[in-house]
Amino acid sequence: MGCWLIMWATFVFFSATGQGLALHALLIAIFIAVTVPITTIFLMRAALFRARRAGRDVPPSISRIVRNEPLSEEAVTADSEASKN
């Protein structure tokens, strides 16, 4: 809501001062409104993926593309060695 109020205040201020319509404020607000939910979804999915790999009790995945089972000790060791190289 704060983003929209700032956008409207900017729009009214620059339009009232005689500099023409301030459409850049509207474009910025639309960009933020579109990108924030997408970013939130990606962060949530990454957190759930890491929690599943750690063996925590989280809701099951509905995707069949990526394995979400907890890693075995051998897999954890192999992953850590591969990341060092």
Phi and psi restraints in degrees (value plus and minus 20) as a CYANA .aco file:
   2 GLY   PHI     -82.4   -42.4
   2 GLY   PSI     -58.4   -18.4
   3 CYS   PHI     -81.9   -41.9
   3 CYS   PSI     -62.1   -22.1
   4 TRP   PHI     -89.2   -49.2
   4 TRP   PSI     -57.5   -17.5
   5 LEU   PHI     -86.0   -46.0
   5 LEU   PSI     -60.9   -20.9
   6 ILE   PHI     -85.0   -45.0
   6 ILE   PSI     -59.4   -19.4
   7 MET   PHI     -82.1   -42.1
   7 MET   PSI     -65.5   -25.5
   8 TRP   PHI     -86.2   -46.2
   8 TRP   PSI     -59.5   -19.5
   9 ALA   PHI     -83.6   -43.6
   9 ALA   PSI     -63.1   -23.1
  10 THR   PHI     -83.7   -43.7
  10 THR   PSI     -63.4   -23.4
  11 PHE   PHI     -80.8   -40.8
  11 PHE   PSI     -67.1   -27.1
  12 VAL   PHI     -87.4   -47.4
  12 VAL   PSI     -63.8   -23.8
  13 PHE   PHI     -81.9   -41.9
  13 PHE   PSI     -72.2   -32.2
  14 PHE   PHI     -91.2   -51.2
  14 PHE   PSI     -49.5    -9.5
  15 SER   PHI     -92.1   -52.1
  15 SER   PSI     -56.6   -16.6
  16 ALA   PHI     -95.5   -55.5
  16 ALA   PSI     -46.4    -6.4
  17 THR   PHI    -100.3   -60.3
  17 THR   PSI     -19.1    20.9
  18 GLY   PHI      66.8   106.8
  18 GLY   PSI      -3.6    36.4
  19 GLN   PHI    -114.1   -74.1
  19 GLN   PSI      -7.5    32.5
  20 GLY   PHI      69.7   109.7
  20 GLY   PSI    -199.3  -159.3
  21 LEU   PHI     -88.9   -48.9
  21 LEU   PSI     115.7   155.7
  22 ALA   PHI    -117.1   -77.1
  22 ALA   PSI      53.4    93.4
  23 LEU   PHI     -94.2   -54.2
  23 LEU   PSI     -36.8     3.2
  24 HIS   PHI     -83.5   -43.5
  24 HIS   PSI     -53.7   -13.7
  25 ALA   PHI     -85.2   -45.2
  25 ALA   PSI     -60.2   -20.2
  26 LEU   PHI     -85.5   -45.5
  26 LEU   PSI     -61.7   -21.7
  27 LEU   PHI     -84.4   -44.4
  27 LEU   PSI     -59.4   -19.4
  28 ILE   PHI     -84.8   -44.8
  28 ILE   PSI     -63.8   -23.8
  29 ALA   PHI     -83.6   -43.6
  29 ALA   PSI     -60.3   -20.3
  30 ILE   PHI     -86.1   -46.1
  30 ILE   PSI     -61.7   -21.7
  31 PHE   PHI     -79.4   -39.4
  31 PHE   PSI     -65.5   -25.5
  32 ILE   PHI     -85.4   -45.4
  32 ILE   PSI     -62.6   -22.6
  33 ALA   PHI     -84.0   -44.0
  33 ALA   PSI     -49.9    -9.9
  34 VAL   PHI    -103.2   -63.2
  34 VAL   PSI     -60.6   -20.6
  35 THR   PHI    -103.2   -63.2
  35 THR   PSI     -48.9    -8.9
  36 VAL   PHI     -83.3   -43.3
  36 VAL   PSI     -67.6   -27.6
  37 PRO   PHI     -82.9   -42.9
  37 PRO   PSI     -56.2   -16.2
  38 ILE   PHI     -85.5   -45.5
  38 ILE   PSI     -64.0   -24.0
  39 THR   PHI     -83.1   -43.1
  39 THR   PSI     -61.3   -21.3
  40 THR   PHI     -82.3   -42.3
  40 THR   PSI     -61.0   -21.0
  41 ILE   PHI     -83.9   -43.9
  41 ILE   PSI     -63.8   -23.8
  42 PHE   PHI     -83.6   -43.6
  42 PHE   PSI     -61.4   -21.4
  43 LEU   PHI     -85.0   -45.0
  43 LEU   PSI     -60.5   -20.5
  44 MET   PHI     -84.2   -44.2
  44 MET   PSI     -63.0   -23.0
  45 ARG   PHI     -86.2   -46.2
  45 ARG   PSI     -57.9   -17.9
  46 ALA   PHI     -85.6   -45.6
  46 ALA   PSI     -60.4   -20.4
  47 ALA   PHI     -85.7   -45.7
  47 ALA   PSI     -61.7   -21.7
  48 LEU   PHI     -85.2   -45.2
  48 LEU   PSI     -60.3   -20.3
  49 PHE   PHI     -81.4   -41.4
  49 PHE   PSI     -66.3   -26.3
  50 ARG   PHI     -84.2   -44.2
  50 ARG   PSI     -58.7   -18.7
  51 ALA   PHI     -86.5   -46.5
  51 ALA   PSI     -59.3   -19.3
  52 ARG   PHI     -85.3   -45.3
  52 ARG   PSI     -62.2   -22.2
  53 ARG   PHI     -85.3   -45.3
  53 ARG   PSI     -48.1    -8.1
  54 ALA   PHI    -103.1   -63.1
  54 ALA   PSI     -27.4    12.6
  55 GLY   PHI      66.2   106.2
  55 GLY   PSI      -3.5    36.5
  56 ARG   PHI     -96.2   -56.2
  56 ARG   PSI     141.6   181.6
  57 ASP   PHI    -105.4   -65.4
  57 ASP   PSI      76.1   116.1
  58 VAL   PHI    -149.6  -109.6
  58 VAL   PSI     144.4   184.4
  59 PRO   PHI     -78.5   -38.5
  59 PRO   PSI     127.3   167.3
  60 PRO   PHI     -89.3   -49.3
  60 PRO   PSI     136.1   176.1
  61 SER   PHI     -98.0   -58.0
  61 SER   PSI     125.8   165.8
  62 ILE   PHI    -117.8   -77.8
  62 ILE   PSI     -22.9    17.1
  63 SER   PHI    -111.2   -71.2
  63 SER   PSI     121.4   161.4
  64 ARG   PHI    -126.2   -86.2
  64 ARG   PSI     -14.6    25.4
  65 ILE   PHI     -98.6   -58.6
  65 ILE   PSI     -65.5   -25.5
  66 VAL   PHI    -134.9   -94.9
  66 VAL   PSI     114.9   154.9
  67 ARG   PHI     -89.6   -49.6
  67 ARG   PSI     113.9   153.9
  68 ASN   PHI    -137.2   -97.2
  68 ASN   PSI      -3.8    36.2
  69 GLU   PHI     -93.3   -53.3
  69 GLU   PSI     133.7   173.7
  70 PRO   PHI     -81.2   -41.2
  70 PRO   PSI     127.4   167.4
  71 LEU   PHI     -97.8   -57.8
  71 LEU   PSI     124.7   164.7
  72 SER   PHI     -98.8   -58.8
  72 SER   PSI     148.9   188.9
  73 GLU   PHI     -81.2   -41.2
  73 GLU   PSI     -58.2   -18.2
  74 GLU   PHI     -85.6   -45.6
  74 GLU   PSI     -59.8   -19.8
  75 ALA   PHI     -87.7   -47.7
  75 ALA   PSI     -58.1   -18.1
  76 VAL   PHI     -84.5   -44.5
  76 VAL   PSI     -62.9   -22.9
  77 THR   PHI     -84.2   -44.2
  77 THR   PSI     -62.9   -22.9
  78 ALA   PHI     -84.9   -44.9
  78 ALA   PSI     -61.1   -21.1
  79 ASP   PHI     -84.1   -44.1
  79 ASP   PSI     -61.7   -21.7
  80 SER   PHI     -88.8   -48.8
  80 SER   PSI     -55.9   -15.9
  81 GLU   PHI     -90.3   -50.3
  81 GLU   PSI     -57.3   -17.3
  82 ALA   PHI     -88.0   -48.0
  82 ALA   PSI     -54.4   -14.4
  83 SER   PHI     -93.4   -53.4
  83 SER   PSI     -44.5    -4.5
  84 LYS   PHI     -92.8   -52.8
  84 LYS   PSI     -50.8   -10.8
